[in-house]
Amino acid sequence: MRRFDVAEAVRVVAEHRPPSLDQPAAFLRDRGLSRRKLPERLVVLPELPLGHTGKVCLPTVTRSAAMAGEA
């Protein structure tokens, strides 16, 4: 299985549409991020998975991104 690094997670409020890949890429470009470091894809999850401590569970987010990439 290919490993995906998750750099940022965003929760989308129910009444709003999820962002397109162009929106976060433009935000990062405007702040001087190198083109080679821009995200190549965007995975939208219905909610952020939480661990038993109530924090975002990064291993679950990473697995979800990997499974979305295989679909």
C-alpha positions in Angstrom: 0.0 0.0 0.0 1.3 3.5 -0.9 1.6 5.8 2.1 0.1 9.3 1.9 1.1 12.1 4.2 -1.7 14.2 5.5 -0.6 17.8 5.8 -3.9 19.4 6.7 -7.4 18.4 7.5 -10.5 20.6 7.1 -14.0 19.9 8.4 -16.7 21.2 6.0 -19.7 22.7 7.6 -22.9 20.9 6.5 -24.4 23.8 4.7 -21.3 24.6 2.7 -19.8 22.8 -0.4 -16.4 21.1 0.0 -13.5 23.1 -1.5 -12.1 22.2 -4.8 -8.4 21.4 -5.0 -7.8 24.8 -6.7 -8.9 26.7 -3.6 -6.3 25.4 -1.0 -3.6 25.3 -3.7 -4.3 29.0 -4.5 -4.2 29.8 -0.8 -0.9 28.1 -0.4 0.6 29.6 -3.6 -0.4 33.1 -2.4 1.6 32.5 0.8 4.7 31.5 -1.1 4.6 27.7 -1.0 6.8 26.1 -3.6 4.8 24.7 -6.6 6.3 21.2 -6.0 4.9 21.2 -2.4 1.3 21.9 -3.4 -1.3 19.2 -2.8 -1.9 16.8 -5.7 -5.4 15.7 -4.6 -8.1 16.5 -2.1 -9.9 13.8 -0.1 -13.2 15.0 1.5 -14.3 13.0 4.5 -17.9 13.3 6.0 -16.3 13.9 9.4 -12.8 13.8 11.0 -12.3 10.5 12.8 -11.5 11.0 16.5 -9.4 8.8 18.8 -10.3 7.9 22.4 -8.7 11.1 23.6 -11.0 13.2 21.4 -8.1 14.3 19.1 -8.1 13.7 15.3 -6.9 10.2 14.6 -4.2 10.7 12.0 -3.6 7.0 11.2 -7.4 6.7 10.3 -7.2 9.8 8.2 -4.2 8.5 6.4 -5.9 5.1 5.8 -9.0 6.9 4.5 -6.9 8.9 2.1 -5.0 5.8 0.9 -8.3 3.9 0.3 -9.8 6.9 -1.6 -6.7 7.0 -3.8 -7.2 3.3 -4.7 -10.8 3.8 -5.6 
